[in-house]
Amino acid sequence: MTTRIDARFAALHDARRAALVTFVMAGDPDYARSLAIVKALPKAGADVIELGMPFTDPMADGPAIQAAGLRALKAGQTLNKTLQLVRDFREGDNETPIVLMGYYNPIYVHGVDGFVAEAKAAGVDGLIVVDLPPEEDEELCLPALKAGLNFIRLATPTTDDKRLPAVLANTSGFVYYVSITGITGAAAPDADVVGPAVARIKRHTHLPVAVGFGVRDAASAAAMAAKADGVVVGSALVDAVRKSLPDGDPVESVAKLVQELAAGVAAARR
């Protein structure tokens, strides 16, 4: 079964261009403006959208994404509202891939079978659940794959060749390479280090590899796009939301930054 994610990466491969994968938090700063931001992303140049599921204990996230999640929760965002946001987005866009990213607890509380079915029906294409290791694949990964959702796994600088096959075993869609050791938004990635790391992962899989953590501007996006199949940007975008508050326009702020990032990615034709 070919998903929107598979189709998008295949098309970009044929165009010799890396994907721009954009992360924003569902419900930040509120439902209406969050939906407007998500709708603006493809027009600004995003190829894949990662939509954060707000959670009270986001252990892998840095201050920017933690703050975005708290803003969303304070505004009343729930997992049900996140699925509704995807449905509302799909009314006007049936092509842009959407990945839900977050933690297992809200999904477990919701009920795995119901969540998977509702996510698929809403128009979700893939999941990134950062606190479920491969040893727990029966919890969510395998049901998601059975339903036709991609399950995207993270590889890190500490994922050695012995561990990598387990990480990749049931991964689909793309591999998310965390370019630095630490939390989101903490440091800038080094292209000279990322290049060999991506090449090592590619020796173990035919899946596209997207690089994230620490990419904040057009220059760093271009540097990563020259080394990988995709570039993931998150903290910089949720920071753009924060900086626009309370009186600015977060939709305009995010769209402007995405346009700059897209130009950087496009400049690094592969």
KEKE-3310 file (N, C-alpha, C; in steps of 0.2 Angstrom, whole numbers, plus 5000, padded with zeros to 4 digits):
npx = (5004:5003:5007:5003:5015:5025:5023:5025:5039:5044:5041:5049:5061:5063:5063:5075:5076:5077:5065:5055:5051:5040:5037:5024:5014:4999:4985:4991:4993:4980:4965:4959:4969:4979:4974:4974:4988:4992:4986:4992:5005:5008:5007:5017:5028:5031:5033:5030:5020:5022:5013:5011:5006:4999:5006:5008:5021:5033:5046:5057:5058:5063:5064:5056:5047:5041:5035:5026:5017:5011:5005:4995:4988:4983:4975:4965:4967:4965:4967:4957:4953:4964:4964:4952:4957:4965:4955:4948:4958:4960:4949:4952:4964:4970:4982:4995:5006:5003:5009:5007:5015:5022:5019:5016:5007:4994:4988:4987:4978:4967:4964:4971:4966:4955:4961:4970:4961:4953:4963:4967:4955:4953:4963:4976:4993:5005:5014:5024:5031:5039:5043:5041:5050:5057:5055:5043:5034:5022:5012:5008:5014:5013:4999:4996:5003:4997:4984:4988:4995:5010:5024:5035:5052:5064:5082:5097:5113:5119:5114:5120:5128:5124:5112:5104:5097:5086:5079:5075:5067:5053:5050:5043:5039:5048:5065:5069:5082:5090:5100:5108:5114:5103:5090:5076:5080:5092:5105:5115:5116:5130:5135:5145:5147:5134:5132:5140:5134:5120:5123:5127:5116:5108:5114:5108:5095:5082:5074:5069:5079:5077:5083:5083:5082:5088:5089:5087:5086:5088:5100:5106:5096:5098:5111:5109:5100:5108:5113:5104:5088:5078:5073:5070:5061:5057:5057:5061:5050:5039:5044:5043:5029:5028:5035:5027:5016:5008:5002:5004:5004:5003:5002:5006:5020:5025:5023:5031:5044:5044:5044:5057:5065:5061:5066:5080:5081:5077:5088:5098:5099:5099)
npy = (4994:5011:5025:5043:5048:5040:5042:5056:5057:5049:5057:5068:5063:5060:5072:5076:5083:5087:5084:5096:5095:5100:5104:5108:5113:5105:5115:5126:5143:5142:5134:5138:5147:5138:5129:5137:5140:5127:5125:5134:5130:5120:5129:5138:5130:5118:5101:5089:5087:5088:5085:5090:5081:5088:5086:5083:5080:5081:5073:5072:5084:5101:5118:5126:5118:5112:5123:5126:5115:5117:5129:5125:5115:5123:5131:5122:5111:5094:5076:5072:5084:5086:5076:5081:5092:5088:5082:5094:5100:5091:5094:5103:5099:5085:5079:5083:5075:5070:5068:5062:5067:5063:5057:5041:5040:5048:5042:5029:5031:5035:5024:5011:5004:5011:5024:5022:5018:5030:5040:5035:5037:5050:5055:5055:5050:5045:5040:5046:5041:5044:5038:5024:5010:4998:4986:4986:4985:4978:4985:4998:5000:4989:4987:5000:4999:4989:4995:5003:5014:5024:5020:5029:5029:5035:5037:5039:5048:5039:5027:5012:5001:4988:4990:4996:4988:4983:4995:4999:4988:4988:5000:5013:5023:5035:5037:5045:5055:5060:5073:5077:5074:5075:5086:5093:5107:5111:5113:5116:5106:5097:5097:5090:5079:5074:5069:5057:5049:5048:5041:5029:5024:5022:5011:5001:5002:5005:5016:5033:5046:5058:5072:5080:5091:5105:5112:5128:5139:5145:5143:5132:5123:5121:5115:5103:5097:5094:5083:5073:5065:5072:5087:5091:5103:5111:5117:5130:5134:5134:5143:5154:5156:5159:5171:5179:5182:5193:5200:5199:5191:5174:5165:5172:5174:5161:5156:5164:5160:5147:5148:5154:5143:5133:5138:5137:5123:5120:5125:5117:5106:5089)
npz = (5000:4995:5003:5006:5010:5005:4991:4990:4994:4984:4972:4975:4975:4962:4957:4961:4973:4991:5004:5013:5029:5040:5057:5068:5082:5086:5089:5094:5093:5097:5092:5080:5074:5074:5064:5053:5052:5048:5036:5029:5027:5016:5005:5007:5005:5012:5012:5019:5033:5050:5064:5080:5095:5109:5125:5142:5148:5139:5136:5127:5121:5118:5126:5118:5110:5121:5127:5117:5117:5130:5128:5119:5126:5136:5129:5127:5118:5113:5111:5103:5097:5089:5080:5074:5068:5058:5050:5046:5039:5029:5021:5012:5006:5000:4997:5004:5014:5031:5047:5063:5078:5094:5110:5119:5129:5128:5117:5122:5133:5125:5118:5108:5097:5093:5091:5080:5070:5069:5066:5054:5046:5047:5039:5042:5039:5044:5059:5073:5087:5100:5112:5112:5110:5098:5104:5109:5099:5096:5103:5097:5084:5075:5074:5068:5056:5050:5048:5038:5040:5040:5050:5058:5063:5075:5073:5080:5084:5093:5089:5086:5074:5078:5084:5075:5065:5072:5075:5063:5058:5058:5053:5042:5028:5031:5038:5053:5056:5070:5072:5082:5099:5112:5117:5107:5097:5103:5098:5084:5069:5062:5046:5041:5049:5049:5036:5033:5043:5039:5027:5032:5038:5027:5021:5027:5024:5012:5014:5013:5021:5033:5041:5057:5071:5077:5065:5059:5050:5033:5028:5036:5033:5019:5020:5026:5017:5007:5011:5014:5012:5017:5026:5043:5052:5067:5080:5077:5070:5079:5088:5080:5081:5095:5096:5088:5096:5109:5099:5086:5069:5069:5059:5047:5051:5053:5040:5032:5037:5033:5019:5017:5022:5013:5001:5004:5005:4992:4985:4986:4976:4972)
capx = (5000:5007:5004:5005:5022:5029:5022:5029:5046:5046:5041:5054:5067:5063:5064:5081:5076:5075:5059:5055:5046:5038:5033:5020:5010:4992:4981:4995:4991:4973:4963:4958:4975:4983:4972:4976:4995:4993:4984:4997:5012:5010:5007:5023:5033:5031:5032:5027:5018:5022:5008:5013:5000:5002:5007:5011:5027:5037:5053:5062:5057:5067:5059:5052:5041:5037:5030:5020:5012:5008:5000:4990:4984:4980:4969:4960:4968:4965:4969:4951:4953:4970:4961:4948:4961:4967:4949:4947:4964:4959:4943:4955:4971:4970:4989:5000:5006:5002:5012:5006:5021:5021:5020:5011:5002:4988:4986:4985:4972:4962:4963:4975:4962:4951:4965:4972:4955:4951:4968:4967:4949:4954:4968:4983:4997:5010:5015:5031:5029:5046:5044:5040:5055:5055:5053:5036:5030:5015:5008:5005:5018:5011:4992:4996:5005:4991:4979:4990:4999:5017:5027:5042:5056:5070:5088:5101:5120:5121:5111:5125:5126:5121:5105:5100:5092:5080:5076:5073:5063:5046:5050:5041:5038:5055:5068:5070:5088:5091:5107:5112:5112:5100:5083:5075:5082:5097:5111:5115:5119:5136:5134:5151:5145:5128:5133:5142:5128:5115:5126:5128:5109:5106:5117:5104:5088:5080:5069:5072:5081:5076:5087:5080:5085:5093:5089:5083:5086:5088:5107:5106:5092:5102:5117:5106:5096:5113:5116:5099:5082:5073:5075:5064:5061:5051:5058:5061:5043:5035:5047:5040:5023:5028:5037:5022:5011:5001:4998:5006:5000:5008:5001:5011:5026:5027:5023:5037:5050:5044:5046:5064:5067:5060:5071:5086:5081:5077:5094:5103:5097:5103)
capy = (5000:5017:5031:5050:5049:5036:5046:5062:5056:5047:5062:5073:5059:5060:5079:5078:5088:5084:5086:5100:5092:5105:5102:5113:5109:5106:5119:5132:5146:5140:5129:5142:5149:5132:5126:5142:5139:5120:5126:5139:5126:5118:5135:5141:5126:5112:5095:5085:5091:5084:5089:5088:5080:5091:5081:5087:5078:5079:5072:5073:5091:5107:5123:5129:5114:5111:5129:5126:5111:5120:5134:5122:5112:5129:5133:5117:5106:5087:5072:5072:5090:5086:5072:5085:5097:5084:5082:5100:5102:5087:5096:5107:5097:5078:5077:5084:5070:5072:5064:5064:5066:5064:5052:5036:5040:5050:5037:5023:5033:5035:5017:5010:5002:5017:5029:5020:5019:5037:5043:5033:5039:5057:5057:5054:5046:5041:5041:5046:5040:5044:5034:5017:5007:4993:4980:4987:4986:4976:4990:5002:5000:4984:4989:5005:4997:4984:4999:5007:5020:5023:5021:5032:5028:5039:5035:5045:5047:5033:5021:5009:4996:4982:4992:4999:4984:4983:5001:4999:4982:4989:5007:5014:5030:5038:5037:5052:5055:5065:5074:5079:5071:5079:5088:5097:5114:5113:5114:5116:5100:5098:5093:5085:5073:5071:5066:5050:5046:5046:5036:5023:5022:5020:5005:4997:5003:5009:5021:5040:5048:5065:5075:5085:5093:5110:5116:5134:5144:5143:5140:5125:5118:5119:5111:5096:5095:5091:5077:5069:5065:5077:5091:5092:5109:5111:5122:5137:5136:5135:5149:5160:5157:5162:5178:5183:5183:5192:5205:5198:5186:5168:5162:5175:5173:5154:5155:5168:5156:5141:5150:5154:5136:5130:5141:5134:5116:5120:5127:5111:5101:5083)
capz = (5000:4995:5007:5003:5012:5000:4985:4991:4994:4977:4968:4976:4973:4954:4955:4964:4979:4997:5007:5018:5033:5045:5063:5072:5088:5085:5094:5096:5100:5098:5087:5074:5071:5072:5058:5048:5051:5045:5029:5025:5026:5009:5000:5009:5003:5016:5008:5023:5039:5056:5069:5087:5099:5115:5131:5148:5150:5133:5138:5122:5118:5121:5129:5113:5109:5127:5128:5112:5119:5135:5125:5116:5131:5140:5124:5126:5113:5115:5105:5098:5093:5085:5074:5070:5064:5052:5046:5043:5034:5023:5017:5006:5004:5000:4995:5008:5020:5038:5052:5070:5082:5101:5115:5119:5134:5126:5113:5126:5136:5120:5116:5102:5091:5091:5089:5074:5065:5068:5063:5047:5043:5047:5034:5044:5035:5048:5066:5076:5094:5102:5118:5111:5107:5094:5108:5110:5092:5096:5107:5092:5078:5071:5072:5064:5049:5048:5046:5032:5042:5041:5057:5057:5069:5075:5074:5084:5084:5097:5087:5082:5068:5081:5086:5069:5062:5076:5074:5056:5057:5056:5051:5035:5026:5031:5044:5055:5059:5075:5071:5088:5105:5116:5116:5101:5097:5108:5095:5077:5067:5058:5040:5039:5053:5047:5029:5035:5047:5034:5022:5036:5039:5020:5020:5031:5022:5006:5015:5014:5028:5035:5046:5061:5077:5076:5059:5061:5045:5026:5027:5039:5029:5013:5021:5028:5011:5002:5014:5016:5008:5019:5032:5047:5056:5072:5086:5074:5068:5085:5091:5076:5084:5101:5095:5085:5101:5108:5094:5079:5066:5069:5052:5043:5054:5051:5032:5030:5038:5029:5012:5017:5023:5006:4996:5006:5003:4984:4982:4987:4972:4973)
cpx = (5004:5004:5006:5012:5026:5029:5026:5036:5049:5046:5047:5061:5068:5065:5071:5081:5074:5068:5060:5049:5046:5034:5030:5016:5003:4989:4985:4995:4984:4971:4962:4964:4980:4981:4974:4984:4996:4991:4989:5004:5013:5011:5014:5029:5035:5029:5028:5025:5018:5018:5009:5006:5002:5001:5010:5018:5031:5044:5059:5062:5061:5062:5054:5046:5037:5032:5025:5015:5008:5003:4994:4985:4980:4974:4964:4961:4968:4967:4963:4951:4959:4967:4956:4951:4963:4961:4948:4952:4962:4953:4946:4961:4971:4977:4994:5000:5006:5005:5010:5012:5020:5023:5015:5006:4995:4984:4983:4979:4966:4960:4966:4971:4958:4955:4967:4967:4953:4956:4968:4961:4950:4959:4975:4987:5003:5010:5022:5029:5036:5047:5042:5045:5053:5053:5046:5031:5023:5010:5004:5008:5014:5003:4992:4998:5000:4985:4981:4993:5006:5019:5034:5046:5062:5076:5093:5109:5123:5118:5116:5123:5122:5113:5101:5095:5086:5076:5072:5068:5056:5045:5047:5040:5045:5058:5070:5077:5089:5098:5111:5110:5109:5093:5082:5077:5088:5104:5110:5119:5125:5135:5139:5150:5139:5128:5135:5137:5123:5117:5126:5121:5106:5109:5113:5097:5087:5076:5073:5074:5081:5080:5084:5084:5090:5093:5084:5082:5088:5095:5108:5102:5095:5107:5114:5103:5101:5115:5111:5093:5077:5076:5069:5066:5055:5052:5058:5054:5039:5038:5044:5033:5023:5030:5032:5016:5013:4998:5000:5002:5005:5007:5006:5018:5029:5028:5029:5044:5050:5046:5054:5067:5067:5065:5078:5086:5081:5084:5099:5100:5102:5104)
cpy = (5006:5022:5038:5051:5046:5040:5052:5062:5053:5052:5067:5069:5060:5068:5081:5083:5084:5087:5091:5098:5097:5103:5108:5109:5111:5110:5125:5137:5144:5137:5133:5144:5143:5129:5131:5141:5132:5121:5130:5135:5124:5124:5138:5137:5120:5106:5089:5089:5086:5088:5086:5087:5082:5086:5085:5085:5076:5079:5073:5080:5096:5112:5125:5125:5112:5117:5129:5121:5113:5125:5131:5119:5118:5131:5128:5112:5099:5083:5072:5078:5090:5082:5076:5090:5094:5084:5088:5102:5098:5090:5100:5105:5089:5075:5077:5079:5073:5067:5066:5062:5067:5058:5047:5036:5043:5045:5031:5025:5033:5028:5016:5009:5008:5023:5028:5021:5026:5041:5042:5037:5047:5060:5058:5049:5042:5044:5041:5046:5039:5040:5027:5014:5001:4987:4980:4988:4983:4981:4995:5002:4995:4985:4995:5003:4993:4989:5004:5014:5019:5024:5023:5032:5033:5035:5041:5043:5041:5027:5017:5004:4990:4984:4994:4994:4983:4989:5001:4993:4984:4997:5008:5021:5034:5036:5044:5052:5061:5067:5076:5075:5076:5081:5092:5104:5116:5115:5114:5110:5102:5094:5088:5079:5070:5067:5058:5046:5044:5041:5029:5020:5019:5013:4999:4997:5006:5015:5028:5041:5055:5067:5080:5086:5099:5114:5122:5139:5141:5140:5133:5120:5116:5114:5104:5093:5092:5085:5071:5069:5070:5081:5092:5099:5110:5117:5129:5139:5138:5141:5155:5161:5161:5170:5182:5185:5189:5196:5204:5193:5179:5165:5165:5174:5166:5153:5158:5163:5150:5143:5151:5148:5132:5132:5138:5127:5116:5121:5122:5105:5095:5079)
cpz = (5000:4998:5003:5005:5007:4993:4985:4990:4987:4972:4969:4974:4965:4952:4958:4969:4985:4999:5012:5023:5039:5051:5066:5077:5086:5091:5097:5091:5102:5092:5080:5070:5070:5065:5052:5046:5047:5038:5025:5024:5019:5004:5001:5007:5007:5011:5012:5030:5045:5061:5076:5091:5106:5121:5136:5150:5144:5134:5133:5119:5122:5124:5124:5112:5115:5128:5123:5114:5125:5133:5122:5121:5135:5136:5123:5121:5117:5109:5100:5094:5088:5079:5070:5066:5058:5047:5042:5038:5028:5018:5011:5004:5005:4998:5000:5014:5027:5043:5059:5074:5089:5105:5116:5124:5132:5121:5117:5130:5131:5118:5109:5096:5088:5088:5082:5068:5064:5065:5055:5043:5043:5042:5036:5040:5039:5055:5068:5083:5098:5108:5118:5107:5103:5098:5110:5104:5092:5099:5101:5085:5073:5069:5068:5057:5046:5045:5040:5034:5042:5048:5057:5064:5069:5076:5076:5082:5088:5095:5083:5077:5071:5082:5080:5066:5066:5076:5068:5054:5054:5054:5044:5034:5025:5038:5047:5059:5064:5075:5076:5094:5110:5115:5110:5102:5101:5105:5088:5074:5062:5052:5038:5043:5051:5040:5030:5039:5043:5029:5026:5037:5032:5018:5023:5028:5016:5007:5015:5021:5028:5041:5050:5067:5076:5070:5060:5055:5038:5025:5030:5035:5023:5014:5023:5021:5006:5005:5015:5011:5011:5025:5036:5051:5060:5076:5083:5072:5074:5089:5087:5079:5090:5100:5092:5090:5106:5102:5087:5075:5065:5062:5047:5045:5052:5044:5030:5031:5034:5022:5012:5018:5016:5001:4998:5003:4995:4981:4982:4983:4972:4967)
residu = (MET:THR:THR:ARG:ILE:ASP:ALA:ARG:PHE:ALA:ALA:LEU:HIS:ASP:ALA:ARG:ARG:ALA:ALA:LEU:VAL:THR:PHE:VAL:MET:ALA:GLY:ASP:PRO:ASP:TYR:ALA:ARG:SER:LEU:ALA:ILE:VAL:LYS:ALA:LEU:PRO:LYS:ALA:GLY:ALA:ASP:VAL:ILE:GLU:LEU:GLY:MET:PRO:PHE:THR:ASP:PRO:MET:ALA:ASP:GLY:PRO:ALA:ILE:GLN:ALA:ALA:GLY:LEU:ARG:ALA:LEU:LYS:ALA:GLY:GLN:THR:LEU:ASN:LYS:THR:LEU:GLN:LEU:VAL:ARG:ASP:PHE:ARG:GLU:GLY:ASP:ASN:GLU:THR:PRO:ILE:VAL:LEU:MET:GLY:TYR:TYR:ASN:PRO:ILE:TYR:VAL:HIS:GLY:VAL:ASP:GLY:PHE:VAL:ALA:GLU:ALA:LYS:ALA:ALA:GLY:VAL:ASP:GLY:LEU:ILE:VAL:VAL:ASP:LEU:PRO:PRO:GLU:GLU:ASP:GLU:GLU:LEU:CYS:LEU:PRO:ALA:LEU:LYS:ALA:GLY:LEU:ASN:PHE:ILE:ARG:LEU:ALA:THR:PRO:THR:THR:ASP:ASP:LYS:ARG:LEU:PRO:ALA:VAL:LEU:ALA:ASN:THR:SER:GLY:PHE:VAL:TYR:TYR:VAL:SER:ILE:THR:GLY:ILE:THR:GLY:ALA:ALA:ALA:PRO:ASP:ALA:ASP:VAL:VAL:GLY:PRO:ALA:VAL:ALA:ARG:ILE:LYS:ARG:HIS:THR:HIS:LEU:PRO:VAL:ALA:VAL:GLY:PHE:GLY:VAL:ARG:ASP:ALA:ALA:SER:ALA:ALA:ALA:MET:ALA:ALA:LYS:ALA:ASP:GLY:VAL:VAL:VAL:GLY:SER:ALA:LEU:VAL:ASP:ALA:VAL:ARG:LYS:SER:LEU:PRO:ASP:GLY:ASP:PRO:VAL:GLU:SER:VAL:ALA:LYS:LEU:VAL:GLN:GLU:LEU:ALA:ALA:GLY:VAL:ALA:ALA:ALA:ARG:ARG)
# end
